[in-house]
Amino acid sequence: MTFPGRLKDDAIICNLCKKFDLTVNILEASFSTKTGWAILVFEGSDAEIAKAFEYLAGKGVEVSPSKGPG
């Protein structure tokens, strides 16, 4: 995921867990006042993950989904 700097004060990742029935594991991340990126693992139903991706897109977060092993 790539986050625009204007979201630096938003609790985007925290909101993913609160708004959707998901567990989010942060594997790696880097944030500054201009931009940020994170590699996350989502655990939950396909429907909840799809809703979360829609939420992120609406916020202007770029998502590059990748299915893990299995």
Backbone as JSON Lines, residues from 0, in Angstrom:
{"i":0,"aa":"M","n":[0.83,-1.15,0.0],"ca":[0.0,0.0,0.0],"c":[0.88,1.23,0.0]}
{"i":1,"aa":"T","n":[0.42,2.27,-0.66],"ca":[1.1,3.56,-0.65],"c":[0.1,4.6,-0.15]}
{"i":2,"aa":"F","n":[0.52,5.35,0.85],"ca":[-0.34,6.34,1.49],"c":[0.1,7.75,1.11]}
{"i":3,"aa":"P","n":[-0.84,8.62,0.69],"ca":[-0.49,10.0,0.43],"c":[-0.23,10.74,1.75]}
{"i":4,"aa":"G","n":[0.64,11.74,1.7],"ca":[1.01,12.48,2.89],"c":[-0.15,13.14,3.6]}
{"i":5,"aa":"R","n":[-1.21,13.5,2.87],"ca":[-2.35,14.17,3.5],"c":[-3.06,13.29,4.53]}
{"i":6,"aa":"L","n":[-2.75,11.99,4.52],"ca":[-3.37,11.06,5.47],"c":[-2.49,10.82,6.69]}
{"i":7,"aa":"K","n":[-1.43,11.57,6.84],"ca":[-0.46,11.31,7.91],"c":[-1.08,11.34,9.31]}
{"i":8,"aa":"D","n":[-2.15,12.07,9.48],"ca":[-2.78,12.16,10.8],"c":[-3.99,11.25,10.95]}
{"i":9,"aa":"D","n":[-4.3,10.46,9.92],"ca":[-5.44,9.54,9.97],"c":[-4.99,8.16,10.45]}
{"i":10,"aa":"A","n":[-5.81,7.54,11.25],"ca":[-5.51,6.19,11.78],"c":[-6.05,5.14,10.81]}
{"i":11,"aa":"I","n":[-5.52,5.13,9.6],"ca":[-6.05,4.27,8.54],"c":[-5.98,2.79,8.92]}
{"i":12,"aa":"I","n":[-4.85,2.32,9.36],"ca":[-4.69,0.89,9.66],"c":[-5.55,0.49,10.86]}
{"i":13,"aa":"C","n":[-5.59,1.32,11.86],"ca":[-6.44,1.06,13.03],"c":[-7.9,0.99,12.61]}
{"i":14,"aa":"N","n":[-8.33,1.89,11.74],"ca":[-9.72,1.9,11.28],"c":[-10.07,0.65,10.48]}
{"i":15,"aa":"L","n":[-9.1,0.07,9.79],"ca":[-9.37,-1.17,9.06],"c":[-9.85,-2.27,10.01]}
{"i":16,"aa":"C","n":[-9.22,-2.34,11.16],"ca":[-9.6,-3.37,12.14],"c":[-10.93,-3.05,12.81]}
{"i":17,"aa":"K","n":[-11.21,-1.77,13.01],"ca":[-12.45,-1.37,13.68],"c":[-13.66,-1.44,12.75]}
{"i":18,"aa":"K","n":[-13.49,-1.0,11.51],"ca":[-14.61,-0.91,10.57],"c":[-14.95,-2.25,9.92]}
{"i":19,"aa":"F","n":[-13.96,-3.13,9.81],"ca":[-14.14,-4.39,9.1],"c":[-13.71,-5.53,10.01]}
{"i":20,"aa":"D","n":[-14.25,-6.7,9.78],"ca":[-13.92,-7.86,10.6],"c":[-12.61,-8.46,10.08]}
{"i":21,"aa":"L","n":[-11.51,-7.77,10.39],"ca":[-10.19,-8.14,9.87],"c":[-9.15,-8.15,10.98]}
{"i":22,"aa":"T","n":[-8.15,-8.96,10.77],"ca":[-6.91,-8.86,11.53],"c":[-5.87,-8.39,10.53]}
{"i":23,"aa":"V","n":[-5.1,-7.37,10.91],"ca":[-4.09,-6.8,10.02],"c":[-2.73,-6.96,10.68]}
{"i":24,"aa":"N","n":[-1.8,-7.57,9.95],"ca":[-0.44,-7.76,10.43],"c":[0.48,-6.87,9.58]}
{"i":25,"aa":"I","n":[1.21,-5.99,10.22],"ca":[2.15,-5.11,9.52],"c":[3.49,-5.82,9.4]}
{"i":26,"aa":"L","n":[3.88,-6.16,8.17],"ca":[5.16,-6.85,7.95],"c":[6.31,-5.87,7.86]}
{"i":27,"aa":"E","n":[6.05,-4.75,7.19],"ca":[7.08,-3.73,7.0],"c":[6.38,-2.43,6.64]}
{"i":28,"aa":"A","n":[6.94,-1.29,7.07],"ca":[6.31,-0.01,6.75],"c":[7.32,1.12,6.92]}
{"i":29,"aa":"S","n":[7.05,2.21,6.21],"ca":[7.84,3.43,6.34],"c":[6.92,4.61,6.05]}
{"i":30,"aa":"F","n":[6.94,5.59,6.93],"ca":[6.06,6.74,6.78],"c":[6.86,8.03,7.0]}
{"i":31,"aa":"S","n":[6.49,9.06,6.24],"ca":[7.03,10.4,6.44],"c":[5.86,11.36,6.32]}
{"i":32,"aa":"T","n":[6.13,12.65,6.34],"ca":[5.05,13.62,6.19],"c":[4.6,13.76,4.74]}
{"i":33,"aa":"K","n":[5.38,13.22,3.8],"ca":[5.03,13.34,2.38],"c":[4.37,12.1,1.81]}
{"i":34,"aa":"T","n":[4.74,10.94,2.3],"ca":[4.2,9.68,1.78],"c":[4.48,8.57,2.77]}
{"i":35,"aa":"G","n":[3.92,7.45,2.49],"ca":[4.17,6.27,3.32],"c":[3.83,5.02,2.54]}
{"i":36,"aa":"W","n":[4.39,3.91,2.98],"ca":[4.06,2.63,2.36],"c":[4.06,1.57,3.45]}
{"i":37,"aa":"A","n":[3.33,0.51,3.18],"ca":[3.26,-0.58,4.14],"c":[2.99,-1.88,3.42]}
{"i":38,"aa":"I","n":[3.57,-2.93,3.93],"ca":[3.27,-4.28,3.48],"c":[2.47,-4.92,4.6]}
{"i":39,"aa":"L","n":[1.21,-5.23,4.31],"ca":[0.3,-5.74,5.32],"c":[-0.25,-7.1,4.9]}
{"i":40,"aa":"V","n":[-0.58,-7.91,5.89],"ca":[-1.28,-9.16,5.65],"c":[-2.66,-9.02,6.28]}
{"i":41,"aa":"F","n":[-3.7,-9.25,5.47],"ca":[-5.07,-9.18,5.94],"c":[-5.59,-10.59,6.19]}
{"i":42,"aa":"E","n":[-6.23,-10.8,7.33],"ca":[-6.9,-12.06,7.61],"c":[-8.37,-11.74,7.83]}
{"i":43,"aa":"G","n":[-9.2,-12.42,7.06],"ca":[-10.64,-12.22,7.16],"c":[-11.29,-12.78,5.91]}
{"i":44,"aa":"S","n":[-12.6,-12.62,5.83],"ca":[-13.31,-13.14,4.67],"c":[-12.97,-12.31,3.43]}
{"i":45,"aa":"D","n":[-13.14,-12.93,2.27],"ca":[-12.9,-12.21,1.01],"c":[-13.79,-10.98,0.92]}
{"i":46,"aa":"A","n":[-15.04,-11.1,1.41],"ca":[-15.97,-9.96,1.35],"c":[-15.48,-8.8,2.21]}
{"i":47,"aa":"E","n":[-15.01,-9.09,3.41],"ca":[-14.52,-8.02,4.29],"c":[-13.25,-7.39,3.73]}
{"i":48,"aa":"I","n":[-12.38,-8.2,3.16],"ca":[-11.15,-7.67,2.56],"c":[-11.51,-6.78,1.37]}
{"i":49,"aa":"A","n":[-12.47,-7.18,0.56],"ca":[-12.91,-6.36,-0.58],"c":[-13.46,-5.03,-0.1]}
{"i":50,"aa":"K","n":[-14.26,-5.04,0.97],"ca":[-14.8,-3.79,1.53],"c":[-13.67,-2.9,2.04]}
{"i":51,"aa":"A","n":[-12.68,-3.51,2.68],"ca":[-11.54,-2.74,3.2],"c":[-10.77,-2.1,2.05]}
{"i":52,"aa":"F","n":[-10.59,-2.83,0.96],"ca":[-9.88,-2.26,-0.2],"c":[-10.66,-1.1,-0.81]}
{"i":53,"aa":"E","n":[-11.99,-1.2,-0.82],"ca":[-12.82,-0.09,-1.31],"c":[-12.66,1.13,-0.41]}
{"i":54,"aa":"Y","n":[-12.65,0.91,0.9],"ca":[-12.44,1.97,1.87],"c":[-11.09,2.66,1.63]}
{"i":55,"aa":"L","n":[-10.06,1.85,1.44],"ca":[-8.72,2.4,1.21],"c":[-8.67,3.21,-0.09]}
{"i":56,"aa":"A","n":[-9.27,2.69,-1.15],"ca":[-9.29,3.41,-2.42],"c":[-10.01,4.74,-2.27]}
{"i":57,"aa":"G","n":[-11.09,4.75,-1.51],"ca":[-11.83,5.98,-1.26],"c":[-11.02,7.01,-0.51]}
{"i":58,"aa":"K","n":[-10.07,6.56,0.28],"ca":[-9.18,7.46,1.03],"c":[-7.99,7.92,0.19]}
{"i":59,"aa":"G","n":[-7.79,7.31,-0.99],"ca":[-6.66,7.67,-1.83],"c":[-5.43,6.82,-1.61]}
{"i":60,"aa":"V","n":[-5.59,5.7,-0.92],"ca":[-4.49,4.78,-0.69],"c":[-4.38,3.83,-1.87]}
{"i":61,"aa":"E","n":[-3.18,3.71,-2.43],"ca":[-2.96,2.77,-3.53],"c":[-2.72,1.39,-2.94]}
{"i":62,"aa":"V","n":[-3.45,0.41,-3.46],"ca":[-3.35,-0.96,-2.97],"c":[-2.91,-1.85,-4.12]}
{"i":63,"aa":"S","n":[-1.89,-2.65,-3.87],"ca":[-1.43,-3.65,-4.84],"c":[-1.62,-5.01,-4.18]}
{"i":64,"aa":"P","n":[-2.82,-5.6,-4.32],"ca":[-3.08,-6.86,-3.64],"c":[-2.28,-8.01,-4.2]}
{"i":65,"aa":"S","n":[-1.92,-8.92,-3.33],"ca":[-1.18,-10.12,-3.71],"c":[-1.67,-11.25,-2.82]}
{"i":66,"aa":"K","n":[-2.01,-12.34,-3.39],"ca":[-2.4,-13.51,-2.6],"c":[-1.14,-14.18,-2.07]}
{"i":67,"aa":"G","n":[-1.17,-14.52,-0.81],"ca":[-0.05,-15.22,-0.21],"c":[-0.12,-16.7,-0.52]}
{"i":68,"aa":"P","n":[0.79,-17.47,0.06],"ca":[0.79,-18.92,-0.17],"c":[-0.5,-19.54,0.36]}
{"i":69,"aa":"G","n":[-0.97,-20.55,-0.33],"ca":[-2.16,-21.27,0.1],"c":[-3.35,-20.64,-0.45]}
